[in-house]
């Protein structure tokens, strides 16, 4: 999971072996890269579509939040289940 400042909430993806959609992960915990892009929709028209590369989130133009088209650093966030 990573914190998305555009949506102001976490986004979770699956990496490694297992069922369901999976993303590639660079293994760098300080500046991760996930492939391919990550697209999150809420079923009501909101969309967050980004690439996370070298610890930076590049928001694509189809995002419906204020960070569409911008690139921002992946912030620190300690997740507690």
N, C-alpha and C positions, 0 to 999 in steps of 0.2 A: 504494500500500500504506500501511497505517497499523498501528501497534502496538496490539493489543487487550490491555489489562491484565486483563480478565476471563478470557481464554483463555491469556494469557501467550505470545502468538504473533502474527505479522503476519496481517492479512487483506488480500487484494488484490481490487480491483474494476477494471473497465474503464470509462474515460470517453472521450468524444469519438467520432469516427467509427470504424467498423470492425464486423467480424462479432461475433456472440455478444451476450450480455446487456450492456447499457450503463447507466451511471448518469449522472445530471446532476451537474455540478460547478460550484460557484460561482466558481472561479478564484482564491479567496482562499487563498494558501498558509499564511498565519498562523492563520486561523480558518475552515477549509473547511466547506462544506455539501455533502453528497452526497444525491441523491434517486433513487429511493425508499429505503426501509429496506434494510439489509444483513443477510441471514440466512445463516449459515454452519453447516452440519451435518457430522458426521463419519461418518454411516452407522451409528453404533453407539448412537444416542440422545442424544449431546451436541448442544446447540444454542446458538448465540449470535445474537441478533436485536437489532439496534440501529438508531437513527437517528443520523447524525453531522450536527449542526447548529451552525453558528457556532463550530466548534472544540471542541464538547462531544459526548461519546458518551452517548446516552440508551439504556440497556439496557432491553429490554422484559421483561415478566413471564415469557415463555416461555423465557428463557435458563436453562440448566442449571448455570451457574456462580454464584459468590458475589455477583457484582455485579448480578444480576437486579433490575430495578426501580429501579436507581440511575442517576444522571447524574454523569459524571466528565469532567474536562478531557482533551482529546486531547493526549497528551504529546509531547515532542520525541523524534524517533527518526530516526537517519540510516541509511538502508537502503543496503547494499552488495550488488550482485548477485553 
